[in-house]
Each structure stands twice: as C-alpha cells, then as structure tokens.
C-alpha cells in the first residue's frame, strides 16, 4: 500500500471532514458547501495527489455553442489559480487540482483542498448559467 494513501487519509482526518474509502485507491468527500456537486474524489498516486469533481455532463450541450463553452473554460483556467477545468472520458466537465507528493505538507494539502472548494463555488455561481446562455 502506498505511503501517499496514508498521507492523504491522515490529512483528510486532520481537516475534520467525513470521507469514504474506495478500495484503498481513492477517497470520496462530500462538499460541505451548498452546491450541486456530489463528490470530491481524492486520488493519491505515486507522484501526485489529485482532487477531482464531476461538475456536469456535457451530453446535452448544444453542438452549435460548444466552441464558446470551451473558450470560457480555457479562460477560466487562465484566471483561476490551482484549479483546472477539463473534460473526462464520460464527457463530463470536471474540476481538478493536483499537488506533488514531493515536499507535501498538511498546509499545502489544506490550501489545495480549499482552492478546489473555491473552484466548485466559482463554477456554480459564475459559470454554469453562462454555459447554456449562448
């Protein structure tokens, strides 16, 4: 079992948040903020710990406005610090943070987790409605 897994688990405990373990590979955290988001997935890898949240499916996105939506996502990536929007294999819009395992500390993990929560809030308060307005 990976040392990174133990580190991630300990830091989640220190943040005093409830989480669920999934096969000693990932952790699921329920967002404490009132958003539509269901789960923040914490994946401790060999070199990185990533936090990922599926924000919404893009299947219903009109093909005519996809270019504008992708431009908005790229511009958001350029303006936000520590978080990135992307599209996963299931055609879902995701938010992802990553922090290197080398030199990891509780403070770094905590800051990254808070940045992830801020990215979720930013999406639901400032971006989501704009994606379908085109």
N, C-alpha and C positions, 0 to 999 in steps of 0.2 A: 504494500500500500504506500502511496506517495506521501512524502512529508508535506508537500503542498496541500494535500487534502486535509491533513491535521491542522495546518496553519489556518486555512480558510475556515474550518469548523470552529477553531478557537476564537478567531476574530468575529465571526457571526455571533458567538455566545457573548463576547465582550460588548458587542453593540446592543445586547439585550433585545434581540428580535427573535421571533419564532421562525423556525425553518424546518424543512422536511428533507431528509436524506434520501437520495435515489441511487441505490446500488453502489454506494461509496464512489460514485463518479461525479455527481452533481448535487447541489442543494437548491431547493425552491424556497423563495422568500415571498411572503405576501406583502405587497406595498402597504405601508401604514397610511399613506395619503389617500384621500378620496379621489381615485381615478378609475378609469375603466380597466386598467391593467390588472391582470390576474396574478402573474408570477414574474419574479425576477429570478433567472437561473444563474447560479454561481458555479462556474466550472473551473476547478483547479487543475491546470495542465502542468506539464513538466517545466515550462519556461514562463508561462503566463497564467494569471487568474483572470477569467473573463466574466463579466456580468452581462447578461443578455435578456431583453424583454421583447416579446412579440407585441407590437402596438396595434396592428390591424391587418386584415387581409387586403391584398391589392387586387383580388379577383374581380371585384365589382367596379374597379376604377375604369372610367371610360377611356378607350384607347386614344381618342382624339386629344385628351388633355394630359396624357402621360408625360410628354416632354416637359411641360410646365411643372408638373409634380416633381419630376426628377431634378429639375433645376432648383426648385425650392428646397429639396432635401440636400442637394450639394451646397447650396448657400448656407443652410443651417449648419452643415458640417464645418464650413469655413468659419462660422461665427461662434459656435459653441466650443468650450474648452473641455477636454477629457471625454467627450461622448461622440459617437458617430452613428448616424442613421444608415441603414443598409436594407437589403432585401435578401431573405433566406431562401432555402430550397423549396419551401412551401408557398412561395410568393407572398410572404408576409413582410410588412415593414417592421424592422427591428431597430432597437436601440442597443448599442454595445459599448462597453468600456473594457479596457484591458490594462492590467498592471503587471509589470515584470516581477518575477519571483526573486530575482537577484536584488538584494537590498530591500526587500519588503519589510514593512513595519505596520504596526496597528494604525498609526496615524495616516499612513498612505492608503491603507485599505479603507479606513473610515471616510477619508476625503473622496475616494473613488466611489464609494457607495453613495455618499451624499450627492456627488455630481450626477450619478445615474438617476437618483430620485428627482433631481432638478431637471434632467433631460426629459423624463416622463412628464413632469408637470408642464414644461415648455411645450411639448408636443400637444397635450390635450388642451392647454389654454390658448396657445397661439398658432398652432399649425394645422391641426386636424380639420377644422372647418374650412380653411383655405384650400385644402387639397381637392375638395369637391366643388369649389366655387367657380372654377374655370369653365 
